[in-house]
């Protein structure tokens, strides 16, 4: 396997294409990681969620990390890590443009709001009023990708190793 750095453009392309990853937050020296759906555009990741631990922790500490990966097989994969800052997008005139952008981008993805509303059911609530849009301002982005190295493997199994 050969692992190489991804270009910034390759990282942005992966974020644009996938729209699903893992969000890491931290509060009082305790990490917390959850899966999220997002839409990427111009240096921001946009999301839609309901109030819960994730939002509480991002409000307390807006520095977050998002990891996105695409795995074809154990020897062929891409992974992007985003370091950024959380910003809530309340329903105010000040945030109207970003909220509309978030809704437009997320709206291109099937059932983009279902996960957030399903979380309310798990918590035993059905409030729509606790749903919110947010964005993560991308401060740093990096990625790596792996590919099979035909000179390294001479075996016959499906991943290039010995059977």
PyMOL commands that set and color helices and strands:
alter all, ss='L'
color gray80, all
select helices_A, chain A and resi 8-18+53-60+96-107+114-123
alter helices_A, ss='H'
color red, helices_A
select strands_A, chain A and resi 2-5+20-27+30-37+39-41+44-50+63-73+76-89+131-147
alter strands_A, ss='S'
color yellow, strands_A
deselect
rebuild
show_as cartoon
